[in-house]
Amino acid sequence: MSEEQAQQLLQQMQMLENMFAELSQKENSIANIIRDANSAIKSIQELKANPDSESLVPVGMGTFIKTKSMPDEKIVVNVGAGVAIEKDHDSALNYLESKIKELEVALQETNSQRQQIAANIEQGKQQMQQIMQPPQNKPQ
């Protein structure tokens, strides 16, 4: 393999490692969103089970206001693009559960891509090792 080909392989390896890091970050972000959605579901279920319970609502900088929810109070759900709509408890739960399913699919796809890139990186490492090994002299 020529020096130019070795240089190309090295650049490809660096590109693959960058893609791997980006996919790992994306995976972490999706996992965090799924955790947030699951937390929201638990909170809504708790409010639904105990409609007269008090809650602490964050207003910023570690400051909270004590509130009491009403039994039939609507929940405001962010549906994307800066749009939020009111939903009843069950509709909000259904919406969040469907979003979690979508996110789980995205997480699986991202994980699959990351595994493929990891395999490509490993293959590139093997090629680099072959390049670095001195040529074997054949016995005559």
N, C-alpha and C positions, 0 to 999 in steps of 0.2 A: 504494500500500500504506500502510495506516495505521501510526501509531507502535506501536500494540498488536501488530499483525501482525509488525512488524519486531522487536519485543521477543521474541515467540514464536519467530521464526526464529533469533534469537541464542541463546536457551535451547536450542533443538533442536541448533544447531551445537555448543554446549558439551557437551551430552549425547553427541553423536556422537563428538566428540574424546575424551571420557573412555572411551567404549566402544572406540574405536580403540586407545587406550593400554593398556586392559585386555587386549584381544585380542593385542596385540604382546607383552605380558608372558607371556600364556598360551603363545603360540608359542615364545618363548624357553625357557620351562620345559619344554615338551614336547620341544624340540630337545635340551636338556640331558639329559633322561631317556633319550632315544634314544642319545645319545653314551655315557652311563653303561652302558646295556644292551649296546651294541656293545663297549665296553671289557671288560665282564664276559664276553662271548662269547669275545673274544680270550684272556682270561686262562684260561678253562676249557679252550679248545682247546690252549693252551700246556701246562697241567697234564696234559691227556690225552696229549699227544705226548711229554712228559718227566715221567713219573710220579715219578721219584726226585729231581726238582730241588728246590732249597731256595727258599723264599719268605719275604718279609718281611711279617708281619701287623701292621697298625697297632693299637696298644692305646690310643692317645690322646696328645695333647700332643706330637706329633712323635716318639713312642716306638714302636719296632717290636720284634717277636720273630721270630727266625729259626725257621722250621719246615720240616719235610719232609712232603710229602703221601704217603699210601699209594696204591698203584696202584688199588685198588677203593674208595677212600674216597668216601663220599656227599657231595653238596653240599647245603647248607641254603639253600633259596630262599624268600624272602618272597613269599607269594602274596596279600597284602593283608589288611586288617582285623586287623593284628597277628599273623597266622598265618604260620608258617614251616614248611616240610616238607622232608624229605630226599629228594633225587632223585639218580639216577646221572647221570654226565656227559651222556649223550645226551638224557635227559629234561630236564635243566636247560637244555641248549642249545635244544631244541625249545620249551620254555616261553618262554625269552627271545626267541627268534625270532618266536613268535606274538605276544608282547607288543609287539615292535617294529612288526609289521604293524598292530596295532590303533592304536598311537601315530602311525604314519605317516598313517593314515586321519584320525585326530583332528587332526593337523597340517594336512592338506589342507583339512579342513572349517573350521578356524580361519582359515587363510589366505584361503579363499574369503569368509568372513564379513568379514574385515578389508578385503578388496578392495571388497566391496559398500559397506561403511561409508565407505571412502575416496572412492568414487564419489558417495555421498550428501553427503559433506562438500564435495566439489568443486561439486556442484550448488547446495548452500547458499551457497557463496562467490559463485557467479555471481549468485544471487538477491540477495545482499547488495550486490554491485556495482551491480546495476540500481537498487536502492533508493537507494544513495548518489549516483548520477548525477543531476545537476539535470535537470529536465524540459526537453526540447528544444522550442524555440518553432518552430511550423510557419510557413513563409513563406506570405504571403497572396497 
